[in-house]
């Protein structure tokens, strides 16, 4: 492992730091979305308590609707918090890796120019494979970051739509004093 780390070159440290930050973000978002999904399932099972909660915020006309919109906006801010950072890491990691590769190629050619021996394919290949490690490391970091970010974005959209539907049904029940029936809609 230390051989790979040293072969990556000076970009190893930024890539390692980005990896640690990305892992922390992924863990935090898993916990955040897991809790949100759990709370949604609990609210869906206890629709009556949701209507009771909304009725407490319905002293004036439209107050429950405004409370619901503000709650959902606050939740979305929390759900999306730091998600763009995961996207940024996924976008920057290949660039940092490419910088390491270019730097490695420059050093390799500099060493070849200073060398008194004949340039052989084996000598070139030795420098090239070491230079390519940083690009590989950057891509290995970027792909999971972008994939997980896409999954979290999809979960966010689905969760938002589910909460909007749940609260709309509760508002219907609060307004018309009858449960919302999907078959009659």
N, C-alpha and C positions, 0 to 999 in steps of 0.2 A: 504494500500500500504506500509506504513512504517513497518507493521508487517512482510510482505514478505521480505522487505529489511533487517530487522534485523534477520529474520530466515535464510537467505542465508549465513550470517556470514561474515567473513573478505573478502571473494571473491566477495562480493557485489560491492565494489568500483571498482575493476578492470573490472568487467563485465559491470558496468554502464559506465565507461570511454570507453570501447570497443564499447558499444552500441552507444554512442554519435559519436565516430569516424566513425563507420559504417554508421550511418544515414547521416552524412556529406558527406561521400564518395558516397553514393547512390544518394544523391541530386546532387552532382557535376557531376557524370557520366551521370545522366539523362539529365542535361543541356548540357553537352558536346556532347553526342550522338544525342540529339534532334537538336542541332545546326548543327551538321554534316549532319544529314538526311535532314534538311531544305535546306542547301546549295547544297546538291546533287540534290534534286528535282528542285531547281532553275537552276542549271547548266544543268540538263537534258532538261528542258523546253527551255533554251537559248543555244542550241548547237552551233549556229553560233558565239556567243560571246566567247565561249570556243575555237573555232578554231581560232578566231582573237587573243585571248590571247596567244595561243600556237604559232601563227605565229610571234608574237613579240619576242618570245624566240627561234626563229629558224634562227638565223643569220648564224650559222655554222651547218654543217651536224651532225645530232644526238643531237643537243642542246635542242630541244623541248622534245625529249624523256628523256634526262638526267634531264631536269627541272621537268618533270612530275614525274619521279621516286623519285627525291629528295623531291618534294612536298608531295607525297604519304607517303614516309618514315617519314617525319616530322609530318604528320597528324596521322599516326599510333602510333608514340611515344606519341603524345598528347592524343589519344584515350585510349591507354593502361596505361597511367600514373596513378599510385596508385591503379590500379585494382588488382595487386597481394596482396596489403595490405588488401583488402576486403576478399580475399581468406585466408590470414593468420589469420584474425580475426575469420573467419568461422571455421578454423581448431583448433585454440587455445581455443576458448570459451568453448567447451566441456571439454577440459583438465583442464581449470581453475575451471569449475564447479565440475569436478570429484575430484580435489584437495580439494575443499570445502566440498564435501561429505565425503571424507576420514578423513579430519580434524574433521568434525562433529561426525563421528563414533568414532574416538579416544577419543574425549571429552566425548561422551556419555558413552563409556565403562569405562572411568576414573571416571566419576561421579557414575556409578553403583558400581564400586569397592569400592569407598569411602562411599557408602550408607550403612546404618545399616539395612535397611528394605529388605524384600524378593523381589527378582526380579520377576516381573509379566509380562505377555505379554503386558499389557497396558503401563507399564513403558518403555518397549523396543520400542513399537510402537511410543510412544511420542518422543523419541530421534531419531528414524529412519526417521519419516516424516520430521523433521526439517533438518536432514542431507541431505535428498534428494532434498531439495529446490534448492541448488546450482547447482546440475546436471541439474535439469529442467531449471533453468535460463540459463545455458551455452548452452543447446540444443536449447532453444527458441531463442537465439541470433545466433547460428551457422546456423540453417536451412535457415532462410531468407538470410543471407549473402552468403551462398553457392549457393542458388537458383538464387539470383540476379546476382552474379558473373558469373554464367553459362549463364544467359540470355544476359548479357553485352558481354560476349565472343562470343556468337552466332551473336549478332547484329554487333559486330566488324568484324567478318568474312564476313558477308553479305554485310556490307558497303564497306569493302575493295574490294571485288569482283565487286561490282557495280561501284565503282570509276575506277577500272582498265578497266572494259568494256567500260565505258564512255570515258575515255581518249584514249583507243585504237581506238575507233570509230572516235574520233576527229583527231587522228594522221593519220588514213586512209584518212579522208577527206582532211586533210592538204597536205598529200603526193600525192594523186592521183587526187585532185581537183574535187572529186565527193563524194556525201554523201554515207555513208555506208548503204547498203540495206541488211537487214537480210535474205530476201527471196532469194537473189542471192548468198548468201554465202554457 
